Amino acid sequence: MAQSLTKKKVNIKPLKEMALKLEKNHVLRQVLLVEPEEMDAEEFVAKALTWLRLA
């Protein structure tokens, strides 16, 4: 049986490290740096669409 997306966790530490390289006033930097380092995969997928629009 396939594991539900909500049970899988995604670590976004690499994204946060990338965000630190952006200009301090860049919206994507500000948004990523306030996120927790780990989140459910389902939450990650939903937020990733927004992050891509901000990039």
JOURUR-V462750 format. One record per backbone hydrogen bond with DSSP energy under -1.0 kcal/mol. NH is the residue of the N-H (numbers start at 1). CO is the residue of the C=O. Records with the same first field share a line. If there is no record, write none. Layout:
NH=CO + CO
This chain:
7=4
10=39
12=37
16=12
17=13
18=14
19=15
20=16
21=18
22=19
26=23
30=26
31=27
32=28
33=29
35=32
39=10
41=8
44=40
45=41
46=42
47=43
48=44
49=45
51=47
52=48
53=49
54=50
55=51
